[in-house]
Amino acid sequence: MKTDTHNPTAHAGSKSRRRQLLQAGAAGLATLALPSLVRAQAAKVRVGYWPIAAGLPFYAAVEQGYFKAAGIDVEVQRYAGAQQIMEAMLAERCDGSANGTGSANIAIGEIAAPGTFKIFCSNPSNEKNVLDEVLVPTASTARTMADLKGKRVASGPGIQNVTLAKTVLERGGATGATVVELPIGQHVAALAAGQVDGCYTLEPTGTIGRLNGSTRVLESGVIARYVLGDPLAPWFGGSASLTSAFIKKNPEVAKKFINAYGQGVQYVRTRPDEARQYLKGYTAIEGKLTSEVPLAAYTMYNEFTPADVAHFQKFFDLFAEKGIFSSRLMVDSMLYKG
């Protein structure tokens, strides 16, 4: 039986069927597009940071829009200390850490839950790239580390800071010194008020004390000198990392995130004076201090040399020797491989 193409009813039915097919096709395309939309919305990374100068590549990458350009929504989480960042990562409240987060704190988390953390960038410091230092009041008679014998010396909070402070004082000849934990933001005031006789601290503390005339540097780059045995050796005291669970679940997002973070590192390396503006808001550094505070160096996961890894290992081994680590932890096993 042949269809009558001039039959109005048949023609109407044909148009109706075409509309249905078009609508179904549009719905199908929308359904196909939905997973990519969901993936775009799911490209979120929660990053914890400690408000010190070493986190500058992260701050710059956020403010320069490197993460956004890579299609990544970064949730910036500020913490009072490195230990809290590590604990948040273990509890899956946080996916990664910015530079400045204590490498030993991350290592303690790794020992508690092996295979959890992958370091993709570290910030080495020494006598040349200053992050760590021992300060005394301007009027102090101390001229060497040994002059702090039997004195009260502040350190930042957390096991990494306290262990390093005790080691530096011990190896520098300051026997009998008492280490007191204090938030780094209180170090200058505590020295000025005579509450402590010295402090093992991190920048920008030394620059703040110098600018307001209340403190002076007794020695800088003290971890390289007293722990690594060479004032110019790289001390990888802080690290940026991601959890292995996040990397495994979101391998492409992790790669994009690390690449964008690397852009932040390159920006700080090549345009340091311009990058300094991003210290404001993320740290207590502002005004004249912004241009005065020394900037850390940075080593990405694919830039580590065998000598770098050996120095990093020597740092970790100190914590095993002191009984802080329950076992020896190999640095190489924690480095992101790409």
N, C-alpha and C positions, 0 to 999 in steps of 0.2 A: 504494500500500500504506500503510495507516494504522499509526502507531506505537502499540503497546500501552502506555499510561501506567501500567498496573498490573503490568507485567513487572518484577520486581526487578532483573534484569540490565540492562535498559534504564535504569532509574532510577539505578542505581549508575554507569552510564556517563555519564549526564547530570551527576551530581554531580562526577564526575572531570573532565569537560570544564570545568565552572564553576570548579573549583579551579585548573585550568591557566590559564584566562582571567584569574582574579584575580591569580595569581602573575605572569603575564606583564604585567598592568597595573601591579602594584606595582614590578616590575623596570623598566618603562618610566618610571614616575614618578621612580624613583631615578636613572635615567640622565638624565632631564630636569633634575633638581635638581643633578646633579653639576657642570655648568659654573658655576652660581652659587656653589657651594661653592669651586670652584677659583679663581674670580675673587676671592672674599673672602680666601682664603689668599694670593693673589698681590698684594693691595693693600699692598705693602711699599715703603717709601722709605728708602734708606740716606743718612743726612745726616752730613756731616763738620762738626766745630766746633773752633775754637781756644779754649782755656779763658780767655776774658777776659769782663769784665762786659757788653760789648755784645751777647753772645749770649743775654741774659736772656729775651727773648720765646720763644725756642726751648726753653730749659730749662723755662720756666713752662708752655708748651703741652704738653710731654711729661708733666710732673708733675701738671698739672691734668686730664690725660686728654682733652684736646681732640682729639688725633689718634685716640686709641682710639675716642672717641665717633663719629668720622667713618668708622670702619671701616678705619683705616690702622694698620699695624704699622710703627713707625719704628725703624730700626736706628741707634742713636747711635754715631757713630765719632769718637773724639777724636784730634786731630793736634797735632804739636808746633809747626806753623806754617801760615800761610795758603797758602803755595806747595804744601805737601804735599796740602792739600785739593784745590786746583786740578788737580794732577797725578793725583790719584785719580779725579777726575771725568773727566778726559781718557781715563784708562785704563779707565773704566767699572767701577771698584771702588766708586764712590760716585755717588749720583744728585743730590745737592744740597749746598749749604753753608748754614750758619746765619749770622746777623748776626755781625759782627766779622771775617769773612773778608775780607782786603784786596781792595778793588774793583780795584785795579791788578793784583793777582795774577790775578784772574778775567779781566781784560782781556788779559793776556799769553797766557792760555790761549785766549782768543777769537781773537787774532791768529794763533796757531799753528794753530788749527782753527776757521775762521770758521763762525759759526752754531751753536756748541756750547752757549753759556751764555745763560740768560735770568734777569735780575735781577728779583725780585718784591718785595723790601723792602730798604731801605738805612738805615743809621744815621748821620744827619748830626750833626756836632759842631762846636762853635765856642767862643767865650769864655764863653758862657752854659751850653751843654750840653757839659761838659768830658769829653773822652776823651784828647786829645793834649796833651802838655806837655813842657817842658824843666825838668829838675831839677838842682840842685847840692847838695853837702853843706851841712849847716846852717851850718858855720863858713866857708863860701866867701865871698870878698870880692866875687864877681861880683854886679852889680846889673842889668845889661842883657845882651842877647845878645852884643853886641860885646865884652863882657868875657871871652868864651870864645875869643878870638883865639889861635890857635896851641895850643889845649888839646886833650886827648884826650876825645872825647865818644862815649858808647855809644849804640847804637840797637838796636832789636829786629832779629831775623834777617829776611832776605828783601829782595828788590829794592825793594819799596814803602817799607819802613821806612828803608833806607839812602838811597835817593834823596831822600825827604822830609827826612831829617835834614840831609843835605848842602845842600839848597835853603834850609831854614830858617836854618841857620848862615850861609850865604853872603849871603842877603838881609837877615839881621839884623846884618851887619857883623862876624861872627866869622870873618874870613879866616884861612886857614892851619890851621884846626882839623882834626884827624884823627878820622874816624868809625870806631868799632870795633863790630863786630857782637857782641851778647851776647843770650842768651835773656832775655826781659823779667823773668823771675823772679829774675835775678841782678843787676838794675840797682841796687837799694837797697844790697845787700851790696858791690858794686863801688865805689859812691860812698863808702860808709862806710869802706871799706878804703883809699881813696885811689888805687885802680887807674885810675879815670877822674875827670875834673874836672867832668863834667856828663853828662846823658843825655837824648836825645829818647826819650820813652816813652809808654805808654798806661796809663790807669787799669786796675787800682787801685794802680799803682806809687806814684804821688804820695801817695795816702792812707796807704799802708803806711809810707812814709818819714816822713810827718808824725806819724803816731801813735806811731812808735817813736823819734821825735826825731832821726833821722839825716839827713834831707834836707828841703829846702824847694823850693817851686815858683819857678822864675825867671820863666817865662811860661807861661800856659795858652792853649789855642785857637790854637796857633802856625800851623797849616796855614791856617786861615781868614785870619789876619792876613798871613802872608808869602807864601802861594801864591795865595789868592783875592783878597787886597787889601782885605778887610773883616773885622774881628774877629767880626762877627755873621753872616757868610755861612755857609751850610751846607756843611760839608765831608763829602761822602758817601764816607768812607774805608773803610767795611765794608759788605758786602752779603750778603743771603741769595739764593740762586739755585737753579735746577734746570737740568739739561741739557735741551737741545732734544729729544734722542733719547728721554728719559724722557717728556717732555710729549707728544710725538707718539705714542708707544706706549701711554701711559696718560693720555689727556686728562682723563677724569673723575676719576681718582685725583689727578692734578696739581691740578685745581681744588679738590677736597676738602682736599688737603694745604695749599694756599695759604690757603684760607678758615680752616682750623684754626690755621694759623700766625698769621693776622690776629687771631684770638681771643686768642692769646698777646700780641700787640702791644697790643691794647685792654686786656687785663688789667694789663699793666705801666703803661700810661698812666693808668688809672683807680684802680688799687690798688697803687701803687709800693711802699709800705712792706710790704705783704703779699707782694708778688712777690719782694722781696729775699731771702727765705728760700731761694729756688731757686738762688742763686749758690753755695750750699754744695754740695760734691760735684762740681759741674761745673767749678768754678774753685778757686783757692787762697784764695778769700775766705770767711772765717768769723768767728765771734765778733763783737767790736765793729766790725770792719771792714765787716760786712754792712750795718750801718745808716749807715755813714759814706761809703762809696764813691759818687761821683756816677753817676747813671744817664744813658745816652744817650737821644737822641730817635730816632724811627723814622718812616720815610715808606714807605707801601705803594705798589705800582706804580700804583694808580689815584688817588694823592694828589699825584703830582709836578706842579708848576706849570712853566710855561715858564722862569721864573727859576731854579727848582731844577735843571732840565735844563741850563741855561746854566752854572751853577756846577759841576755835575758834569762838564760838558764841559771847562771850564777846568782842572779837576784832571787829567783824562785828557790834555789837550793838553800839560801840563808834561812828561809822560813821552815824548811824541812829540818835543818840543823837546830833551829830554836824550838822545834816541837810544835810550831803553829800549824804546819801541814802534817797530817797524820802519816803521809807517805811522800816519797819524792814524785813530783809531777813534772812530766816532760813538756816543755813549752811547745815543741814542734807539733805535738798532738792537738794543741789548742788553736793553731794558726789556720785560718780559713785558706782553702786551697784554690778557690775559684771554680 
